[in-house]
Amino acid sequence: MSFPSLSPLREGTAPRRVLALADDLSGAAETAVALGVPGRIVLGPAPLDPHTYGEAVVVDLDCRSLPAVDATRRVREALRAVPSDVLVLKKADSLLRGNLAAETAACAEGAEGVVVATALPTLGRTVRGGVVHLDGVPLHTTDAWRAESTAPPPSISAALGDARTTLVPLEAVRGDALPAVLRAVIAAGHLPVCDAETDSDLDLIAEAALACGPGVRLTGTSGLAAAVGRLLRRTDGTPAATTAGRAAPAPAGVRRRRPLLVVVGTADPSAPAQIAQLTERGARHVSVNPDVLNSGVMNSDVPADVTVLSIDSGPGIRPGAAQHLVSELARLAADRAGDADLVLTGGETARRVLDALGVPHLAPLGQIHHGAVHARTPDGRHVVTRPGSFGDTDSLLRIATALRPDLPTSHRKETSR
């Protein structure tokens, strides 16, 4: 993947608007709430006007599973004719999954530079020596890519393909000359790849990158997005627009209680234990055999209280079949959802369900725990999205009780297949 020549650097002030591009829906939602400024999550790719939704537009390009050439095209189209006063942030997966090299190259086209910072300290995902670490363990020595068809890259530079990169070590990030370091790397036609271990490190990177001028773009995680949001709020003195750690308050007036449908579209090992905590509180669990999903025949309806819908991984999922099964699970969920509020785990699952329901965009309301983003659809449906690999054993229970504070405490475990 070749990177274009970068334009000369220009000094500039902090932008007033942000355009963020994500490759899946849970990442887009995570980024929107991290930015903490008024805006919308747009289910793209779609033509968009940065003036339409407020200070931040976060677009789900839905390209995580696409070939690199298609992902490149979607990034290019999203960045076409972006005004010069808009800060562009390309959201990167903290585990380096997806088309990182292709999308970063497309993001660099027409830019003065791109600063890369993929740490996510909140989840123990740090970068040292240009290598992603998970709780201190190098990513490429863990099983974090167990659901992927390839091995994880040994470094961020390796994940960026043949791009010319320069490591910005932690000492430089925390030093007084970081803006000058970034300018020098960019002027040499390289991508600065920044080490970071804390949110404070990301604050320093965001501030230095914006000091380089409006033509410098960012590639990083929701941790970097949060740093950008803190910087913008500090600049204009406004508070965060979304709440953290709890569901947003219900709108004024009486809202009719809807059923709650929890769709678990992740193969993460923690999923069964998370589901178990919900069934122990009275939720009904519909575990669908992969062969039933493949047949397209499923007769289970969503009841009027709380239902958990998941794929039964007991028989084993054939290699390469996961994406098709997630699509079928999402189709089933949309068919049975009615007007239920939704909890959707896994970006692919979330996007397929909302596409089937015809949802064009979401208004972020708050965050129940890190990555569990509470939003509302144009017709008033409440939706929580969460990356499949996020959350402790009590994640789904915390989300459900935030949306349904009166969730029963009685033990009533019911499972259908």
SULFENHU-V417051 format. One record per residue. RES is the residue in one small letter. OMEGA is omega as a letter, one per 30 degrees, with the letter a starting at -180 (none if undefined). D_CENTER is the distance of its C-alpha to the mean C-alpha in Angstrom with 1 decimal. Layout:
{{RES/OMEGA/D_CENTER} {RES/OMEGA/D_CENTER}}
//
This chain:
{{m/a/23.9} {s/a/25.9} {f/a/24.7} {p/l/26.6} {s/a/28.9} {l/a/27.5} {s/l/29.3} {p/a/31.3} {l/l/29.7} {r/l/30.4} {e/l/30.3} {g/l/28.4} {t/a/27.2} {a/l/23.9} {p/l/22.4} {r/a/22.2} {r/a/19.4} {v/l/15.9} {l/l/14.3} {a/a/10.7} {l/l/9.7} {a/a/6.6} {d/l/7.7} {d/a/6.2} {l/a/6.1} {s/l/4.1} {g/l/0.9} {a/a/4.4} {a/l/5.7} {e/l/4.6} {t/a/5.9} {a/a/8.7} {v/l/10.0} {a/l/10.0} {l/l/12.1} {g/l/14.3} {v/a/16.4} {p/l/17.5} {g/a/15.7} {r/l/13.9} {i/a/11.0} {v/l/12.8} {l/a/12.7} {g/f/14.1} {p/a/15.7} {a/l/18.3} {p/a/20.7} {l/l/19.6} {d/a/21.6} {p/l/19.9} {h/a/22.6} {t/a/21.7} {y/a/18.9} {g/a/19.7} {e/a/18.7} {a/l/15.0} {v/l/13.8} {v/a/10.1} {v/l/10.5} {d/l/8.7} {l/l/11.2} {d/a/10.9} {c/a/12.3} {r/a/10.8} {s/a/14.2} {l/l/16.4} {p/a/19.2} {a/a/18.7} {v/l/21.2} {d/l/19.3} {a/l/16.0} {t/a/18.3} {r/a/19.9} {r/l/16.9} {v/l/15.9} {r/a/19.6} {e/a/20.0} {a/a/17.2} {l/a/18.8} {r/l/22.3} {a/l/24.4} {v/a/21.8} {p/a/24.1} {s/a/25.0} {d/a/24.1} {v/l/20.4} {l/l/18.1} {v/l/15.7} {l/l/12.5} {k/a/10.9} {k/l/7.4} {a/l/8.3} {d/a/7.3} {s/l/9.3} {l/l/11.5} {l/l/12.2} {r/l/11.7} {g/a/11.9} {n/a/14.2} {l/a/13.8} {a/a/17.5} {a/a/17.9} {e/l/15.1} {t/l/16.2} {a/l/19.7} {a/l/19.1} {c/a/17.5} {a/a/20.7} {e/l/23.0} {g/l/24.9} {a/l/23.3} {e/l/25.5} {g/l/23.1} {v/l/19.6} {v/a/18.8} {v/l/16.4} {a/a/15.1} {t/l/12.6} {a/l/13.6} {l/a/11.7} {p/a/15.0} {t/a/14.0} {l/l/13.3} {g/a/16.3} {r/a/14.6} {t/l/17.0} {v/l/18.5} {r/a/22.3} {g/a/24.5} {g/a/21.6} {v/l/20.5} {v/l/17.4} {h/l/18.8} {l/a/17.5} {d/l/19.8} {g/a/22.3} {v/l/22.3} {p/a/21.6} {l/a/18.6} {h/l/21.1} {t/l/23.4} {t/l/21.1} {d/a/20.2} {a/l/16.4} {w/a/16.7} {r/a/19.1} {a/a/17.5} {e/a/17.4} {s/l/20.7} {t/l/21.1} {a/l/21.3} {p/l/18.8} {p/a/19.9} {p/a/22.2} {s/l/20.8} {i/l/18.4} {s/l/21.3} {a/l/21.9} {a/a/18.3} {l/l/19.2} {g/a/22.2} {d/l/25.3} {a/l/23.9} {r/a/26.2} {t/l/24.5} {t/l/25.9} {l/l/24.8} {v/a/24.8} {p/a/25.7} {l/l/25.2} {e/l/28.7} {a/l/28.0} {v/a/24.8} {r/l/26.9} {g/a/29.9} {d/a/31.4} {a/a/31.2} {l/l/27.5} {p/l/27.5} {a/l/30.5} {v/l/29.0} {l/l/26.0} {r/a/28.5} {a/a/30.7} {v/a/28.0} {i/l/26.8} {a/l/30.5} {a/l/31.1} {g/a/28.6} {h/l/26.2} {l/l/22.6} {p/l/22.4} {v/a/20.3} {c/l/20.1} {d/l/20.6} {a/l/19.2} {e/a/19.7} {t/l/19.2} {d/l/17.5} {s/l/20.8} {d/l/20.5} {l/l/17.3} {d/l/19.3} {l/a/22.1} {i/a/20.1} {a/a/18.6} {e/a/22.1} {a/a/23.8} {a/l/21.6} {l/l/22.2} {a/l/25.9} {c/l/26.1} {g/a/26.1} {p/a/24.1} {g/l/24.0} {v/a/21.8} {r/a/18.1} {l/l/15.3} {t/a/12.9} {g/a/10.8} {t/l/8.0} {s/l/7.1} {g/l/10.6} {l/l/12.1} {a/l/10.7} {a/l/12.4} {a/l/15.4} {v/l/15.7} {g/l/15.6} {r/a/18.3} {l/a/20.3} {l/l/20.4} {r/l/21.5} {r/a/24.0} {t/a/25.3} {d/l/25.9} {g/a/26.5} {t/l/24.2} {p/l/22.5} {a/a/18.9} {a/a/18.3} {t/l/16.3} {t/l/17.3} {a/l/15.8} {g/l/16.9} {r/l/18.2} {a/l/17.9} {a/l/19.1} {p/l/22.8} {a/l/24.1} {p/a/25.6} {a/l/29.3} {g/a/31.6} {v/l/31.6} {r/l/28.7} {r/a/29.7} {r/l/28.2} {r/l/26.1} {p/l/25.6} {l/l/22.3} {l/l/20.8} {v/a/18.3} {v/a/17.0} {v/a/16.1} {g/a/14.9} {t/l/14.3} {a/a/17.0} {d/a/16.1} {p/a/19.6} {s/a/18.8} {a/a/18.3} {p/l/22.1} {a/l/22.8} {q/l/20.1} {i/a/21.7} {a/l/25.1} {q/l/24.6} {l/a/24.0} {t/l/27.0} {e/l/29.1} {r/l/28.5} {g/l/29.8} {a/l/26.9} {r/a/27.9} {h/l/26.1} {v/a/26.3} {s/a/25.8} {v/l/26.2} {n/a/28.0} {p/l/26.4} {d/l/29.9} {v/l/29.8} {l/a/26.5} {n/a/27.9} {s/a/31.0} {g/a/29.3} {v/a/31.6} {m/a/30.3} {n/a/32.3} {s/l/30.4} {d/l/29.8} {v/l/27.4} {p/a/29.7} {a/a/29.8} {d/a/28.2} {v/l/25.2} {t/l/24.3} {v/a/22.0} {l/a/21.6} {s/l/20.8} {i/l/22.1} {d/a/25.1} {s/a/24.5} {g/a/28.1} {p/a/29.7} {g/l/27.2} {i/a/24.8} {r/l/26.2} {p/l/24.5} {g/a/22.7} {a/a/22.8} {a/a/19.4} {q/l/17.7} {h/a/20.9} {l/l/21.0} {v/l/17.4} {s/l/18.6} {e/l/21.8} {l/l/20.3} {a/l/18.2} {r/l/21.5} {l/a/23.4} {a/a/21.1} {a/l/21.3} {d/a/25.1} {r/a/25.6} {a/a/23.3} {g/l/25.9} {d/a/24.8} {a/l/23.0} {d/a/20.1} {l/l/17.1} {v/a/14.9} {l/l/12.6} {t/a/11.1} {g/a/9.4} {g/a/7.3} {e/l/10.7} {t/a/12.7} {a/a/11.0} {r/a/11.5} {r/l/14.9} {v/a/16.1} {l/l/15.4} {d/a/16.9} {a/l/19.9} {l/l/20.3} {g/a/20.3} {v/a/17.6} {p/a/17.1} {h/a/14.9} {l/l/13.8} {a/a/15.0} {p/a/12.9} {l/a/15.4} {g/a/14.3} {q/a/12.7} {i/l/14.7} {h/a/13.5} {h/l/10.7} {g/l/7.4} {a/a/9.8} {v/l/9.6} {h/a/13.0} {a/l/13.6} {r/l/16.6} {t/l/17.6} {p/a/20.6} {d/l/23.0} {g/l/22.1} {r/l/20.3} {h/a/18.0} {v/l/14.6} {v/l/12.4} {t/a/9.1} {r/l/7.9} {p/a/6.7} {g/a/10.2} {s/a/11.0} {f/l/10.5} {g/l/13.5} {d/a/17.2} {t/a/19.9} {d/a/20.1} {s/a/16.5} {l/l/17.4} {l/l/20.6} {r/l/19.2} {i/a/17.0} {a/a/20.1} {t/l/22.5} {a/l/20.5} {l/a/20.8} {r/a/24.2} {p/a/26.1} {d/l/29.1} {l/a/27.7} {p/l/30.9} {t/a/31.7} {s/l/34.1} {h/l/33.6} {r/a/33.5} {k/a/31.8} {e/a/31.8} {t/l/30.3} {s/l/30.9} {r/none/30.6}}
//
